[in-house]
């Protein structure tokens, strides 16, 4: 993730969307709406929506959700065979989902001709309130251990701090790492450490703690910014293989996990399928809207970026990747504001089910120019908040965004 504060809750709404919502009487923000010439259009749910028990009525076999949209007044509309209730141009129906993915097809007849619109949704059937904690930009702790030749990994204060939080709260951590800590204005002189310099003699200790501590690829190095925004998929995959091989060498297969966060969150859409083929199933990003455009959004379209910014997750069916919205970057939020930042998210059924928590390693280290003396307190405040509200710690690569038993 980029080392900047995340912006909050932007939702893009076109004039057409606003007009259609007025017809529907929904009063909720969305990015899908009927165009003036459309004869039938599903407004909600959004194509690619990930839905769970918070979005409808769930039993052992199905989740029943409301499907709504706009169609020419007076005609009959059905969604997946369920007759719709009509009011002016509005239609709505309660439709049961029984499969992991379902096509919702709204059908009407106008002057003897069939017209339809369809969206596909994902049922997160085994969903439960859960959180993951990922830390980006890691390199300092690896360099520290390698150069000081500690007897134990946990003689390094950074890993000791994470272990203390795990023992206290059960938190699972994924540390997204660089292949090298290249020198730049942000890092101290001598930060030219490379992963091949890290010894394999701690492998058994890594394995003993792999149930709560994982390592994953983040980028080849901290600089340049946006390293994969304008590079071909082959470059990104090659860098991933380089880092992944090193993780397996010194920490073992048990500690390795496939990445869920690319440095700066900007990659070409042509990279999605190669990432999926490599084993990536989910990507998290910040989805900023600033200066009139979307950024740190994996180069996804504006309407999709707007949707993700106000929801937990969205699936790209073309590639198979699921994109998750980051809920908080702790180094960007003061310790006494952590709870206040998470509270409205926890009350929003569109955002409350999955808490995607982040921070960055460098703020823990006193030699870093922007060192945060209260950084540990910030992340503990976030972990305490989710723990006290019953959120379960998970790894995103296990099941569907940490939900079990669904496999990637």
C-alpha positions in Angstrom: 0.0 0.0 0.0 1.2 3.6 -0.5 2.5 5.3 2.5 -0.2 8.0 2.6 -3.4 8.6 4.6 -6.4 7.0 3.0 -9.3 9.1 1.9 -12.7 8.3 3.2 -15.9 7.0 1.6 -16.2 8.4 -1.8 -19.0 7.1 -4.0 -19.2 8.1 -7.7 -22.8 8.8 -8.9 -23.5 9.7 -12.5 -26.5 11.8 -13.4 -28.1 8.7 -15.0 -27.7 6.8 -11.8 -29.3 9.6 -9.8 -32.3 9.8 -12.1 -32.9 6.1 -12.0 -32.6 6.0 -8.2 -35.3 8.7 -8.1 -37.5 6.5 -10.2 -36.8 3.6 -8.0 -37.4 5.4 -4.7 -34.4 3.6 -3.3 -32.5 6.6 -1.9 -29.3 4.7 -1.6 -26.1 5.4 -3.5 -25.2 3.0 -6.3 -23.2 3.1 -9.5 -25.6 1.0 -11.7 -28.7 2.6 -13.2 -31.0 2.5 -16.2 -29.9 4.6 -19.1 -32.7 6.7 -20.6 -33.1 4.3 -23.5 -33.0 1.1 -21.4 -36.3 -0.8 -21.1 -35.1 -2.8 -18.1 -32.1 -2.3 -15.8 -31.1 -3.9 -12.5 -29.9 -1.2 -10.1 -29.1 -3.4 -7.2 -27.2 -5.6 -6.6 -24.1 -4.4 -8.5 -22.5 -6.8 -11.0 -19.8 -8.5 -9.1 -21.2 -7.8 -5.6 -20.2 -10.1 -2.8 -23.2 -10.7 -0.6 -23.6 -12.4 2.8 -26.1 -12.8 5.6 -26.1 -9.0 6.2 -27.6 -8.5 2.8 -30.8 -10.6 3.2 -32.3 -13.6 4.9 -30.0 -16.7 5.1 -30.8 -20.2 6.0 -28.9 -23.5 5.5 -29.5 -23.7 1.8 -29.9 -20.2 0.5 -29.6 -16.4 0.9 -32.6 -14.4 -0.2 -31.8 -10.9 -1.3 -33.7 -8.0 -2.8 -33.2 -7.2 -6.5 -34.4 -3.8 -7.7 -34.3 -1.8 -10.8 -36.1 0.3 -13.4 -38.3 -0.7 -16.3 -41.0 0.8 -18.5 -44.0 1.3 -16.4 -47.0 -1.0 -16.8 -45.3 -4.1 -18.0 -44.6 -7.2 -16.1 -41.0 -7.9 -14.9 -39.6 -11.1 -13.4 -36.2 -11.8 -11.9 -35.1 -15.4 -12.3 -38.7 -16.3 -12.7 -39.9 -14.4 -9.6 -42.6 -11.9 -10.4 -41.7 -8.4 -9.4 -43.6 -5.8 -7.5 -44.1 -2.7 -9.5 -44.6 1.0 -8.7 -44.2 3.3 -11.6 -40.9 2.5 -13.3 -39.7 0.7 -10.2 -39.5 -3.1 -9.8 -38.3 -5.3 -7.0 -38.3 -8.9 -6.1 -36.9 -11.1 -3.4 -34.7 -13.8 -5.0 -33.1 -16.8 -3.4 -29.4 -17.6 -4.1 -28.4 -21.2 -3.8 -25.1 -21.3 -5.5 -21.7 -19.7 -4.9 -22.3 -17.5 -8.0 -25.7 -16.6 -9.4 -26.8 -14.7 -12.5 -29.8 -12.5 -11.8 -31.8 -12.0 -14.9 -34.5 -9.3 -15.1 -36.9 -9.9 -18.0 -39.8 -7.9 -19.4 -41.8 -7.9 -22.6 -42.5 -4.8 -24.5 -44.6 -4.9 -27.7 -44.1 -8.6 -27.9 -40.3 -8.5 -27.6 -38.3 -9.8 -24.7 -35.9 -7.4 -23.0 -33.5 -8.4 -20.2 -30.7 -7.3 -18.0 -28.4 -9.4 -15.9 -25.8 -9.2 -13.2 -23.9 -11.8 -11.4 -23.3 -12.0 -7.7 -21.2 -14.0 -5.3 -22.7 -15.6 -2.2 -20.2 -15.6 0.7 -22.1 -18.5 2.2 -19.7 -19.2 5.1 -19.2 -15.6 6.0 -18.7 -14.5 9.6 -17.4 -11.3 11.1 -13.7 -11.4 10.5 -10.6 -9.3 10.2 -7.1 -9.6 8.8 -4.1 -7.6 9.7 -1.4 -7.0 7.0 1.7 -4.9 7.4 3.3 -3.4 4.2 6.8 -2.3 3.3 8.7 -4.8 5.4 12.5 -5.0 5.2 14.0 -3.5 8.3 13.2 -6.4 10.7 14.8 -8.9 8.3 17.9 -6.8 8.0 18.0 -6.4 11.8 17.9 -10.1 12.4 20.4 -11.0 9.7 23.0 -8.4 10.8 22.6 -8.9 14.6 22.6 -12.7 14.3 20.0 -13.1 17.1 19.5 -16.4 18.8 15.8 -16.2 18.1 13.6 -14.4 15.6 11.8 -12.9 18.6 14.9 -11.2 20.0 14.0 -8.6 17.3 11.6 -6.2 19.1 9.4 -6.0 16.0 8.5 -9.7 15.9 8.4 -9.8 19.7 5.8 -7.1 19.6 3.7 -9.0 17.0 4.0 -12.2 19.0 2.8 -10.4 22.1 -0.3 -9.1 20.3 -0.9 -12.6 18.9 -0.8 -14.1 22.4 -3.1 -11.4 23.8 -5.7 -11.2 21.0 -5.0 -14.2 18.7 -4.2 -11.9 15.8 -2.8 -13.3 12.7 -0.3 -11.2 10.7 0.8 -11.1 7.1 4.1 -9.2 6.5 4.4 -8.0 3.0 8.1 -7.9 2.1 10.6 -6.4 -0.4 13.4 -8.3 -2.1 15.7 -5.4 -1.3 15.6 -2.3 0.9 17.0 0.1 -1.7 18.6 3.4 -0.5 16.4 6.5 -0.9 15.6 9.6 1.2 13.2 7.5 3.3 15.5 4.8 4.4 18.8 5.2 6.3 22.2 4.8 4.8 23.2 1.1 4.5 19.7 -0.1 3.8 20.9 -2.2 0.9 19.9 -5.5 2.4 18.7 -8.2 0.1 16.7 -11.4 0.9 19.5 -13.8 -0.1 21.4 -12.4 2.9 18.8 -13.7 5.3 19.9 -17.0 6.9 17.9 -20.2 6.8 18.8 -21.2 10.3 15.6 -19.8 11.7 13.4 -22.0 9.5 12.1 -24.2 12.2 11.1 -21.2 14.3 9.3 -19.7 11.3 7.4 -22.9 10.9 6.5 -23.1 14.6 4.8 -19.7 14.3 3.3 -20.1 10.8 -0.2 -20.6 12.2 -0.3 -16.8 13.0 2.7 -15.3 11.1 3.0 -15.3 7.3 5.3 -13.7 4.8 4.2 -12.5 1.3 5.5 -10.5 -1.7 5.0 -6.8 -1.7 7.4 -5.5 -4.4 11.0 -5.8 -5.5 11.9 -2.6 -3.6 10.4 0.5 -2.1 11.4 2.7 -5.0 10.3 3.6 -7.5 6.8 4.6 -6.4 4.1 2.8 -8.3 6.5 0.1 -9.5 4.0 -2.0 -11.4 1.6 0.7 -12.7 3.2 0.8 -16.2 5.1 -2.5 -16.3 4.0 -5.6 -18.1 2.6 -8.6 -16.2 5.8 -10.6 -16.8 7.8 -8.1 -14.7 5.4 -8.3 -11.7 5.2 -12.1 -11.8 9.0 -12.4 -12.1 9.5 -10.2 -9.0 6.9 -12.3 -7.1 8.7 -15.5 -8.0 12.0 -14.0 -6.8 10.6 -13.0 -3.4 8.5 -16.2 -3.0 11.5 -18.4 -3.6 13.4 -16.7 -0.9 10.6 -16.9 1.6 10.4 -20.7 1.0 14.2 -21.0 1.3 14.6 -19.3 4.7 11.1 -19.6 6.3 9.6 -22.7 4.7 6.5 -23.4 2.7 4.3 -23.1 5.9 5.2 -19.5 6.3 4.8 -18.5 2.7 1.5 -17.1 1.5 0.5 -15.7 -1.9 0.3 -11.9 -2.0 -2.9 -9.9 -1.4 -1.3 -6.5 -1.6 0.9 -5.0 -4.4 3.0 -2.0 -3.5 1.0 1.2 -4.3 -2.0 -0.8 -5.4 -1.6 0.1 -9.1 -1.3 -2.6 -11.7 -2.4 -3.0 -15.3 -5.7 -4.9 -15.7 -3.8 -7.2 -18.1 -2.0 -8.4 -15.0 -5.2 -9.8 -13.4 -5.3 -13.1 -15.2 -1.6 -13.8 -14.9 -1.8 -13.1 -11.1 -4.8 -15.5 -10.8 -2.9 -18.2 -12.8 0.0 -17.7 -10.3 -2.3 -18.4 -7.4 -3.4 -14.9 -6.3 -7.1 -14.9 -5.3 -7.6 -11.5 -3.6 -6.1 -8.0 -3.7 -6.6 -5.2 -1.2 -6.3 -1.5 -2.0 -7.3 1.9 -0.8 -9.5 3.2 -3.6 -8.9 6.9 -3.2 -11.0 9.5 -5.0 -9.1 12.8 -5.2 -8.6 15.6 -7.7 -11.6 14.3 -9.6 -10.3 10.8 -10.3 -9.8 7.4 -8.7 -6.3 6.3 -7.6 -4.7 3.4 -5.8 -7.5 1.4 -7.3 -5.7 -1.4 -9.3 -6.7 0.6 -12.4 -10.3 -0.6 -12.1 -13.1 1.4 -13.9 -14.5 4.4 -12.1 -17.9 2.8 -11.3 -16.2 -0.4 -9.9 -13.8 1.7 -7.8 -16.7 3.7 -6.4 -18.6 0.5 -5.6 -15.6 -1.1 -3.8 -15.0 2.1 -1.8 -18.4 1.7 -0.2 -18.4 -2.1 0.2 -16.3 -4.9 1.6 -15.4 -6.6 -1.7 -16.1 -7.1 -5.4 -15.3 -9.9 -7.8 -13.9 -9.5 -11.3 -15.4 -12.6 -13.1 -13.2 -12.2 -16.1 -10.0 -13.0 -14.1 -11.4 -14.5 -10.9 -9.8 -12.0 -8.6 -11.7 -10.6 -5.6 -10.8 -7.0 -4.6 -11.1 -5.9 -1.0 -11.5 -2.4 0.4 -8.9 -1.4 3.1 -10.7 -0.1 6.2 -7.9 1.6 8.0 -4.2 2.3 7.7 -3.1 2.6 11.3 0.0 4.7 10.8 -2.3 7.4 9.2 -4.8 7.5 12.1 -4.0 8.9 15.6 -4.3 6.4 18.4 -7.3 8.2 20.0 -9.1 8.2 16.6 -8.8 4.5 15.7 -12.1 3.5 17.4 -13.9 6.5 15.9 -12.6 5.6 12.4 -13.8 2.0 12.7 -17.1 2.7 14.5 -19.1 3.9 11.4 -17.7 1.1 9.3 -18.9 -1.4 11.9 -22.4 0.0 11.7 -22.6 -0.1 7.9 -23.9 -3.5 6.7 -22.1 -2.9 3.4 -18.7 -2.6 5.1 -19.1 -4.3 8.5 -18.6 -8.0 7.8 -14.9 -8.0 6.8 -12.4 -5.6 8.5 -9.3 -5.2 6.3 -6.7 -3.7 8.6 -3.3 -2.3 7.5 -0.2 -0.5 8.6 3.5 0.0 7.5 6.6 -1.4 9.1 8.9 1.7 9.0 6.9 3.6 11.6 7.9 1.2 14.3 11.6 2.0 13.9 13.2 4.9 15.9 15.7 5.6 13.1 12.9 6.3 10.6 12.4 10.0 9.9 8.6 9.7 10.5 8.9 7.3 13.4 5.6 7.1 15.5 6.3 6.4 19.2 2.7 5.3 19.6 2.5 3.1 16.6 2.1 -0.1 18.7 -0.7 1.6 20.5 -2.4 2.4 17.3 -2.5 -1.1 16.0 -3.4 -2.5 19.4 -6.4 -0.1 19.5 -7.5 -1.4 16.1 -7.1 -5.0 17.1 -8.9 -4.5 20.5 -11.8 -2.8 18.7 -12.4 -5.7 16.3 -11.8 -8.3 19.0 -14.3 -6.8 21.5 -16.9 -6.9 18.7 -16.5 -10.6 17.9 -14.4 -10.4 14.8 -12.3 -13.5 14.1 -8.7 -13.2 12.9 -8.1 -14.8 9.5 -5.8 -15.0 6.5 -7.4 -13.9 3.3 -5.7 -16.7 1.3 -7.6 -19.3 3.3 -11.2 -19.8 2.0 -13.0 -16.9 0.5 -11.4 -13.8 2.0 -10.8 -15.9 5.2 -14.2 -17.5 5.1 -14.2 -21.3 5.2 -14.6 -23.8 3.8 -14.7 -22.2 0.4 -11.4 -22.7 -1.4 -9.6 -20.2 -3.7 
